[in-house]
């Protein structure tokens, strides 16, 4: 009796561990050219990361990209965790292919983890709809409202990428710049990145881009963006300029 049970358990184990080994001829014949969703930066079935300082309007840029993808004929689900769309956007910034999900607790004593609410909604969309393109705004907010491992931005990013790979999704993730170690962890998981500066001028980096397409502005051009003379700058403007100059100096050292 024990031998039979052991045999059943062993068969179940091997059934779970079955993998597909495909000949290279069949593999390459079935490979399709990757479809570009946004310029040459965000491609189908990949995870792209859009990040920058907290003062940069990353939600506006993410919405612009989501609308571009929606207008191309794809259904897009925008996860509105930052809850900025209703406050900052106009009715004209809408499309029938763009759906919005704002994570909400069911009641005041709801003990559900915020990150789990987000992932349950994404998984529901995959199960019940044809939506395979998602914009998550933002993982910084999701982690801040979560507990345990879900309170880690890097862990949330890992969950997103794992789900993206498993279900062959296309995901654009919004994040605030944090410590260098956290930023490196996010970039290691993302296929491509879009960087927003404090002036909300995007700098788009992609592993698919030609090196010649990535051009960095010189320091004088950065300073000349300010129309107000330096002696009468506000404290906020002066600090912004100093941060940008320091960032440019760090880039030049690399």
Phi, psi and omega in degrees: 000318180294324180295319179296315180297319179296322179295319179297314179298319180296317178296319178296322180297312181292331177295319179293324186271009179294135179230158180261127175245113187250141176296149182299327180297313179290324182296307184289334177289337181265352181288129179257150178295132182295133180273131178276124178271323180220109182050228176247025187259302183256119182246159181302141178062033174225167175250123176251147182243126173247122186216166181171181179299161181298332182284341179285139183276080182287330180296321180297316179294318180297321178293319177302316180294317180299320179293321177300316181293320180296320180293337179283353176112358180266144174277133184233135173253120180262114178275107191266058182292328178288341179057043180258342187297315182293329184275325191253348188249154180265163180297332180293339180273061181217164179202149183294338179270356181258120179250149182237133175236121176252111182300130181220143174286149182287325181211172184293334180257020179292126182260007180297143178285138185299317180298321180295325176300318181295312183292325176298320180293318179296315180296322177297318179297321179293320182288321193251352181228179176265006182291126177229008180238127186227144171241123184248110186236100000224163179288336178296317179291319180298314180295322182295331182262006184248175183231167177063220180296330181292349177280354178265124179299320180296321180292320177300318179298319178297318178297319180296312182294322178298317178292322179297317180291315183299316185258004180056054181264167172244119188231133172248119184252132177258136180212149171277144174297136180233216178290162183299320182295319179293315179300318179295323179295319179293317181294329179293332181270332181277147177283324182216168181220152172234120183257130175251134177270179181293337178275006178064024174265113187287143171241115190258124180243137182216143176289347180266350185280152173286149182299325182294341181279344182263098182246135180258134179290148174285165182300318180300323180295324179297315184290327183289350178294339181276123181275346181268131178302148184302319182300333183250021177291148173284163180300322181294319180293321180295317179295322179298317179295319180296320179295319180293321179294320179294320179297319180293324179294321178295323178297318183292334180285337184289000000 
